[in-house]
Amino acid sequence: MIKIQVKPNAKRSEILEESCDFLKIALAAPAHEGKANSELIRFLKKERGWRIDIVKGKTSKTKLVDIKHD
């Protein structure tokens, strides 16, 4: 599991900060109707090959996610 802080409405999706148990990610999607969560899932699949489940914080900027490596 890892804690992720998201920044929605960015110009592009990218990792802004990283440590062993924390990621800060800018997302090119609005925090509306689950679009930022969908972009987070898509982005981490593309960039890291991770499948994730959002365990806590679906409506928050700080999320706890479970990582499943492919």
N, C-alpha and C positions, 0 to 999 in steps of 0.2 A: 504494500500500500504506500501511496505517496500523497502528499498534500500539494495541491495546485491552486495558485492564485491566478485568476484570469482577468484580462483587461479587454472587454468587448469593444466593438466599434473601431478597431484599429485599421490602419490602411492595408496591412497584410498580416497574416498569421505567422508568428515567429516566437521562439523561445527568448525571453528577455533576461532571465536569471535562472541559474541551476545550482543545486547542491545535491548531496546524497539522498536527502529525503524531502526536497522541496523544488518545485518548478514555478516560475512566473511566466505566463504565456499571454501574448497579445493575440487576440482573435479578430479576424476580419468578418465578424458577424455581430448583429445586434443582440442584446440580452432581452430578447422578446420571443415568446412562444417556443422556447427551447432551441432557437437557432444557434446560440453560442455553445450550448452543450453538444449539439450535433457537429458543429465545426471543431470543437475540442476533440471529440471522438475521431473524426476524419483526419484531423491534423496529426494526432499522435500515432494513428495507424500508418500514415504516409511517412512521417519523419523518423519514427522509432520502431515501427513494426509491432506496436503494442495494440492489443485489444483491451479496452478498459470498461469497467463498470463504475458509474458514479455512485458511491456508497452513501455519501453525505454531502449536502450543499447544492442540490440541484437548482435551487433558486438563489444561491449566494455566489459571491465572487470568489470565495474560498471553498474549495472542494476537496473531499477525500476520495481518492479513486483506487480501485483494485486493478492491478496490471496483470494481464495474461499475455505472455510472450508467444508469438507465432513461431 
